[in-house]
Amino acid sequence: MSGDIAEATRTSKGSGGPFAGAFCAYERMIAWRYLRSRRKEAFISVIAGFSFVGIMLGVATLIIVMAVMNGFRGELIDRILGVNGHIMVQPIDEPFDDYAALAKRLAEVQGVRAAIPMIDGQALVSGYRDVGTGALVRGIRADDLSSLGGVTDNILSGDLVGFVAGEGLLVGSRLASHLGVGVGDTVKLISPEGDVTPLGVTPRIKSYPVSGIFEIGMSEYDGSMIFMPLPEAQLYFNSDGLVQAIELFIDDPDTVDAVRPLLETAAGRQVYISDWRQQNRTFFSALEVERNVMFMILTLIVLVAALNIISGLIMLVKDKGHDIAILRTMGATSGAILRIFFMTGAAIGVTGTIAGFLLGVIVCWNIESIRQFFSWLSGTTLFDPELYFLSQLPADMNAGETLSVLLMAIGLSFLATLFPAWRASRLDPVDALRYE
């Protein structure tokens, strides 16, 4: 009789009877013995090792990728909504010549944090090196600037004194670097919508001092946006006494549908209302599709590892046919045999899932340091801010999402063990001993 069987007999006798109870000590002991590497079973142990590593890497990769994509989405939403309002109100029949009173009424609506009249215009801007580039010039009131935390909280140099005085501009950091200007320098704005003369429309050219330089952390804004005092923007863009739209910031961006009818009532006139979801629908829809596709693709890693568990257990069942037959003749039920091999395969899946979870958490906590290390190692810029709009690589682990990954991995591992375990439980001891 082999050592496994002898040990099982001693354990079962010491526990109050042969093979007593489901998942009892002897079943756990045999399952553990089958996981241990022996010389003649080395190949089976190698397959189990590959299964463990596959599940670990699959779970870790899923957690890391989903966390990074959640981080991207969260950071982009924070930065986009830190500059742009949650809701935009635009005129339909008549221009906003009463924008001050209208903004006051809209700001009094429950759930609205701020109402900011604004003008947007395109202009060619040049700086110290006479390098010209296009820019989005946004005119807002100085009092409303405090509502744009993404700008006021990220002033790299300079201050808001010149802007409040109605003279200076706030320029994005990348745009200022491209133009070669700093605080106190002068930038020249050229707008095609200039003055009407007998010779036609002449471009409007005017110089402004740089009061401050901001860095939101999103290259699209840092490289193309300029903030100008509203009265000066009205004069520059030939919109004296008018604004193009009123941007609203609300307490909860996800409640825009509930606030919309209240805004229509408070406006007291025909207005067109759009929210941040409509303005960025294509962008965030693409992110959601990419996120779901990545989840399905990476799940295949865990599935392949689960298939390795099946192949390893089938080979183990074939190798242990003689032992299974002896256990059956000693009184072990088919259910006991099934549980032994179920625990053997499930142990690989559970330990691989736990190891993958720990690896994923460690990588997510240090994702930016890892990115910088591989950038240094390869000599290239990984996740270039010019392409991905963010200056740092974010990772945001969602508890519910991480739990679903863990349950999915453990569930696949359990399912993978059922067929080999069932096959072992159906083994006929007479045939196994006859052909041994």
ROBA-705449 format. One line per field, with one value per residue (C-alpha): residue number from 1; x, y, z. Coordinates in steps of 0.2 Angstrom, whole numbers, plus 5000, padded with zeros to 4 digits. Layout:
BEGIN
num: [NUM	...]
xx: [X	...]
yy: [Y	...]
zz: [Z	...]
// end
This chain:
BEGIN
num: [1	2	3	4	5	6	7	8	9	10	11	12	13	14	15	16	17	18	19	20	21	22	23	24	25	26	27	28	29	30	31	32	33	34	35	36	37	38	39	40	41	42	43	44	45	46	47	48	49	50	51	52	53	54	55	56	57	58	59	60	61	62	63	64	65	66	67	68	69	70	71	72	73	74	75	76	77	78	79	80	81	82	83	84	85	86	87	88	89	90	91	92	93	94	95	96	97	98	99	100	101	102	103	104	105	106	107	108	109	110	111	112	113	114	115	116	117	118	119	120	121	122	123	124	125	126	127	128	129	130	131	132	133	134	135	136	137	138	139	140	141	142	143	144	145	146	147	148	149	150	151	152	153	154	155	156	157	158	159	160	161	162	163	164	165	166	167	168	169	170	171	172	173	174	175	176	177	178	179	180	181	182	183	184	185	186	187	188	189	190	191	192	193	194	195	196	197	198	199	200	201	202	203	204	205	206	207	208	209	210	211	212	213	214	215	216	217	218	219	220	221	222	223	224	225	226	227	228	229	230	231	232	233	234	235	236	237	238	239	240	241	242	243	244	245	246	247	248	249	250	251	252	253	254	255	256	257	258	259	260	261	262	263	264	265	266	267	268	269	270	271	272	273	274	275	276	277	278	279	280	281	282	283	284	285	286	287	288	289	290	291	292	293	294	295	296	297	298	299	300	301	302	303	304	305	306	307	308	309	310	311	312	313	314	315	316	317	318	319	320	321	322	323	324	325	326	327	328	329	330	331	332	333	334	335	336	337	338	339	340	341	342	343	344	345	346	347	348	349	350	351	352	353	354	355	356	357	358	359	360	361	362	363	364	365	366	367	368	369	370	371	372	373	374	375	376	377	378	379	380	381	382	383	384	385	386	387	388	389	390	391	392	393	394	395	396	397	398	399	400	401	402	403	404	405	406	407	408	409	410	411	412	413	414	415	416	417	418	419	420	421	422	423	424	425	426	427	428	429	430	431	432	433	434	435	436]
xx: [5000	5007	5012	4996	4984	4993	4993	4975	4970	4979	4971	4953	4955	4961	4946	4932	4930	4935	4932	4920	4912	4913	4929	4936	4955	4959	4951	4961	4977	4976	4972	4987	4998	4992	4998	5016	5029	5036	5049	5037	5024	5035	5026	5009	5016	5023	5006	4999	5012	5008	4990	4994	5005	4992	4978	4989	4994	4977	4969	4983	4982	4963	4964	4978	4970	4953	4960	4970	4955	4945	4958	4959	4940	4940	4955	4948	4931	4938	4949	4936	4923	4936	4937	4920	4903	4892	4878	4878	4864	4863	4851	4839	4828	4837	4855	4860	4860	4853	4866	4869	4851	4849	4865	4858	4842	4850	4862	4847	4841	4843	4858	4867	4884	4889	4882	4896	4893	4906	4913	4923	4933	4947	4963	4981	4993	5011	5024	5042	5049	5036	5030	5011	4999	4980	4972	4955	4952	4938	4931	4924	4921	4934	4922	4918	4936	4935	4922	4935	4945	4954	4962	4964	4971	4984	4993	5011	5018	5011	4994	4976	4979	4981	4966	4955	4961	4954	4971	4981	4978	4980	4989	4991	5008	5011	5005	5017	5031	5028	5027	5042	5033	5032	5023	5025	5028	5017	5007	4999	4982	4976	4957	4950	4934	4941	4935	4925	4933	4930	4943	4934	4936	4954	4960	4960	4978	4980	4994	4990	5002	5003	4996	4998	5002	4991	4993	4977	4987	4977	4988	4973	4969	4987	4992	4978	4968	4969	4957	4953	4943	4925	4923	4939	4934	4917	4927	4940	4927	4914	4901	4899	4886	4883	4889	4888	4882	4881	4890	4883	4892	4880	4883	4882	4886	4876	4860	4859	4842	4834	4840	4836	4817	4821	4833	4820	4808	4821	4827	4809	4814	4818	4835	4845	4852	4866	4876	4893	4888	4881	4896	4908	4897	4909	4924	4917	4907	4924	4932	4917	4918	4937	4935	4922	4932	4948	4939	4933	4950	4959	4947	4953	4970	4961	4950	4966	4974	4958	4959	4977	4969	4958	4972	4983	4969	4964	4983	4983	4967	4975	4991	4982	4969	4977	4976	4958	4953	4961	4952	4935	4938	4942	4925	4928	4912	4912	4908	4924	4934	4926	4929	4947	4951	4939	4950	4966	4960	4951	4967	4977	4963	4960	4979	4982	4968	4974	4992	4985	4975	4990	5001	4988	4986	5005	5006	4991	4999	5015	5009	5017	5034	5033	5029	5044	5055	5051	5052	5070	5074	5067	5073	5056	5040	5027	5009	5015	5004	5003	4993	4984	4980	4987	5003	5003	4997	4982	4975	4958	4953	4934	4930	4914	4924	4939	4927	4919	4936	4940	4923	4925	4942	4937	4921	4931	4943	4929	4921	4937	4939	4921	4924	4941	4934	4918	4928	4939	4923	4916	4932	4927	4939	4938	4944	4957	4965	4963	4973	4986]
yy: [5000	5017	5030	5041	5027	5022	5040	5042	5026	5033	5050	5043	5031	5045	5056	5044	5032	5028	5043	5052	5068	5079	5089	5080	5079	5064	5072	5088	5078	5068	5084	5092	5077	5077	5096	5092	5088	5071	5065	5054	5067	5082	5085	5086	5098	5109	5110	5115	5128	5135	5135	5145	5158	5160	5163	5175	5185	5185	5192	5204	5210	5212	5222	5233	5237	5240	5252	5261	5264	5269	5281	5288	5291	5299	5310	5316	5319	5329	5339	5342	5347	5357	5369	5367	5368	5353	5361	5374	5386	5395	5407	5402	5417	5432	5435	5435	5454	5452	5439	5446	5444	5428	5420	5426	5417	5401	5402	5402	5385	5371	5361	5374	5379	5393	5401	5409	5420	5417	5421	5408	5414	5407	5418	5417	5420	5424	5428	5432	5422	5427	5409	5409	5395	5394	5396	5396	5412	5411	5427	5426	5438	5439	5435	5419	5413	5406	5394	5386	5377	5367	5384	5394	5380	5376	5393	5388	5406	5424	5428	5434	5452	5458	5447	5455	5472	5468	5469	5452	5435	5418	5406	5387	5381	5371	5386	5398	5386	5385	5404	5407	5419	5420	5431	5449	5446	5451	5440	5446	5440	5441	5438	5437	5444	5462	5479	5483	5496	5502	5490	5475	5467	5469	5457	5463	5463	5468	5464	5459	5455	5438	5439	5420	5403	5388	5369	5359	5343	5340	5344	5349	5363	5367	5369	5379	5389	5407	5415	5434	5446	5446	5465	5464	5448	5457	5471	5460	5449	5463	5456	5472	5469	5451	5433	5417	5405	5403	5388	5380	5370	5359	5350	5332	5330	5315	5324	5335	5327	5332	5350	5353	5356	5368	5378	5379	5387	5399	5405	5412	5411	5399	5392	5377	5367	5354	5344	5337	5320	5326	5337	5323	5308	5301	5302	5293	5281	5276	5274	5263	5252	5250	5246	5232	5224	5224	5215	5202	5199	5198	5186	5174	5173	5167	5155	5147	5145	5136	5125	5121	5115	5103	5095	5094	5086	5074	5068	5067	5056	5045	5043	5040	5027	5014	5024	5029	5011	5006	5021	5015	4997	5004	5013	5030	5036	5043	5059	5059	5056	5070	5082	5077	5081	5097	5103	5099	5110	5123	5126	5131	5143	5151	5153	5160	5172	5178	5180	5189	5201	5205	5208	5219	5230	5232	5237	5249	5258	5261	5263	5280	5274	5258	5269	5281	5266	5258	5275	5276	5258	5260	5277	5282	5291	5278	5285	5302	5316	5323	5308	5303	5320	5317	5321	5306	5288	5286	5270	5269	5252	5250	5239	5231	5229	5221	5209	5204	5200	5189	5180	5177	5169	5158	5153	5148	5138	5129	5125	5119	5106	5099	5087	5080	5077	5069	5058	5052	5049	5038	5027	5009	5001	4984	4990	5001	4987	4974	4984	4991]
zz: [5000	4995	5008	5003	5007	5023	5029	5025	5035	5050	5049	5046	5061	5072	5067	5073	5059	5041	5029	5042	5036	5020	5018	5033	5038	5027	5011	5014	5018	5002	4991	4999	4995	4977	4975	4982	4969	4967	4955	4945	4946	4941	4925	4933	4946	4932	4924	4941	4942	4925	4930	4946	4937	4923	4935	4945	4930	4923	4939	4942	4924	4925	4941	4934	4917	4924	4938	4925	4914	4929	4934	4916	4915	4933	4930	4913	4920	4934	4923	4909	4922	4931	4916	4907	4916	4919	4910	4896	4893	4876	4868	4854	4849	4856	4862	4881	4883	4901	4905	4923	4928	4920	4928	4945	4942	4936	4951	4963	4957	4969	4966	4955	4963	4951	4935	4924	4908	4895	4878	4868	4853	4842	4839	4833	4847	4846	4859	4862	4848	4836	4835	4831	4836	4838	4855	4862	4871	4885	4893	4910	4924	4938	4951	4943	4941	4959	4953	4941	4954	4940	4935	4951	4961	4948	4945	4942	4942	4943	4951	4947	4951	4933	4928	4941	4936	4918	4910	4911	4904	4911	4899	4899	4904	4888	4877	4887	4885	4866	4864	4875	4887	4906	4919	4914	4896	4882	4870	4854	4849	4831	4827	4810	4816	4816	4812	4796	4785	4767	4762	4770	4787	4794	4808	4825	4833	4851	4864	4882	4897	4905	4923	4927	4920	4925	4923	4924	4920	4903	4888	4877	4889	4895	4877	4869	4882	4887	4900	4897	4908	4901	4897	4887	4878	4874	4866	4857	4849	4845	4857	4868	4881	4876	4880	4870	4884	4903	4910	4926	4939	4949	4966	4958	4939	4938	4943	4927	4922	4938	4937	4918	4921	4935	4924	4910	4922	4930	4913	4908	4890	4876	4879	4873	4887	4885	4898	4900	4894	4877	4874	4877	4872	4859	4869	4885	4874	4866	4883	4889	4874	4876	4894	4891	4876	4887	4901	4889	4881	4897	4904	4891	4901	4916	4906	4898	4915	4920	4906	4912	4928	4919	4909	4925	4935	4921	4921	4940	4940	4927	4937	4953	4947	4958	4974	4970	4968	4985	4993	4986	4992	5010	5010	5002	4993	4976	4984	4994	4979	4970	4985	4985	4967	4968	4983	4973	4958	4968	4979	4963	4958	4975	4979	4961	4963	4980	4973	4958	4969	4980	4964	4956	4972	4973	4955	4956	4972	4963	4945	4942	4949	4938	4922	4926	4928	4912	4903	4910	4905	4887	4885	4878	4885	4890	4890	4882	4889	4871	4867	4883	4889	4907	4914	4926	4924	4936	4944	4953	4960	4961	4976	4967	4951	4959	4969	4953	4945	4960	4960	4941	4943	4958	4949	4933	4943	4952	4936	4929	4943	4941	4926	4932	4949	4943	4932	4946	4957	4943	4942	4944	4957	4949	4932	4940	4950	4936	4924	4936]
// end
